[in-house]
Amino acid sequence: MSAPDLILASASPRRRELLARLGIEPARIVHADIDESPRKAELPRDYARRMAREKAAAVDGGAAFVLAGDTVVAAGRRILPKAEDLATARRCLELLSGRRHRVFSAVALRAPDGTWRERLSETVVRFKPLSGEEIAAYLAGGEWHGKAGGYAIQGSAEGLIAWIGGSHSGVVGLPLFETRALLKAASFAVG
């Protein structure tokens, strides 16, 4: 009998690339179409966990494992949006300039037998104080589009980050240490 497949409940190419670092190629990739609106007074870590669970629950896995993740950039209790326009990205970067913020990256796994496992990584990131010119130059590159908090740490924003404490891969979109532990605990073959 063959081992169950894994379905990645995410359209994010970054999550697929990160899974490949663990030697995993999903059998299928399915975009989980859910409402991603935060609830009133929902804390960032709770929001990240809920989004990961809801994404995994929205996908019919059949006899496969379903893995989903969500990454949230937070300034205090404030959940920063995925920047879909230049003005939002600029506001996020201006807010994050010179200060620490947290990135919560949740992973949820539904096994073929219906059992659930979840993990959460919390990473602290501090941008250097950003000048207007630095913000404009970063925005001109377009890496911010669709990114939580208006930046992609795996791109040129990494040169603007003075300090990071925690999971770099979690900030990119899938915390590999937590994901590997989750899969191993569920007896999914991971190298």
Buried (B, 14 or more C-beta within 10 A) or exposed (E): EEEBBBBBBBEBEBBBBBBEEBEBEBEBBBEBEBEBEBEEEBBBBBBBBBBBBBBBBBBEBEEBBBBBBBBBBBBEEEBBBBBEEBEBBBBBBEBBBEEBBBBBBBBBBBBBEEEEBBBBBBBEBBBEEBEEEBBEEBBEEEBBBEBBBBBBBBBEBEEBBEEBEBBBBBBBBBBBEBBBBBBEEBEBEBE
